[in-house]
Amino acid sequence: MKNANVILSADELILSGEVYFPDDCTRQYPAVCICHGIPAVPYNPDEKGGYGELAARFCQAGFVSLIFNFRGAGPSQGNIDMVGWTHDLTAAIDFLNMLLEVDKKRICLLGSSGGAAVSVYVAAHDPRISAVATFACPAEFNFMTGGFSADSMISRFREIGIIKDEGFPQSVEKWLEGFQVVMPLSHIEKIAPRPLLLVHGDQDETVPVEHARRLYGKAGDPKSLVILPGAGHRLRHDERAVDAALDWMLKIT
């Protein structure tokens, strides 16, 4: 396995990423683009158990694996913006489509939480995506703003560092509207007939498990739902979730 840092560009913003390749590059492999969620804490480049380990796990199983930071997150430029995140993921898919090592008919997405929501939206509109797996995907984002003002949410995002620029957003109303535009419940049925996997913990403290059931009910076939007993929100740290996603992806690719 080898890996390399990559730079993606979306809306004139520079996004940081990393791609992992299986050792034998004489043939084409399925690819998976792994999409992180909305950060809950400031960026820590020394974090253990990060998305790099998840990408390496999928690479060892025979996938070209791509991870990247959405705008506002990590070292990527810009500020968190849901519609902008869909542009970022499209740029990542463009990148995978340019790699000679990638089988263009087998490009999958694995998204966590907010990244799962963006994955659903983009897959619903981009036929280049062959399959989607999600961890803790929200059905909608109303739970984020319930009981909280937009100003408090923006202030919190500034503290975390995912809103970097003064004066952002220029229009709070339009920025909030972006969360509604991307709302997975409005788009998930458009993924069919491509395979969909929803993985959720029944003790998720951030996105209640009912979100997964609502999405599963709205999705078309083929679809699978895995509810993990006792699991919380950060499913990439739960071996059961990673095993479920990897086993499923190996079967459908």
Secondary structure, 3 states (H helix, E strand, C coil): CEEEEEEEEECCEEEEEEEEECCCCCCCEEEEEEECCCCCCCCCCCCCCCHHHHHHHHHHCCCEEEEECCCCCCCCCCCCCHHHHHHHHHHHHHHHHHCCCEEEEEEEEEEECHHHHHHHHHHHHCCCCCEEEEECCCCCCHHHHCCCCHHHHHHHHHHHCCCCCCCCCCCHHHHHHHHHHCCHHHCHHHCCCCCEEEEEECCCCCCCCHHHHHHHHHCCCCEEEEEECCCCCCHHHCHHHHHHHHHHHHHHC
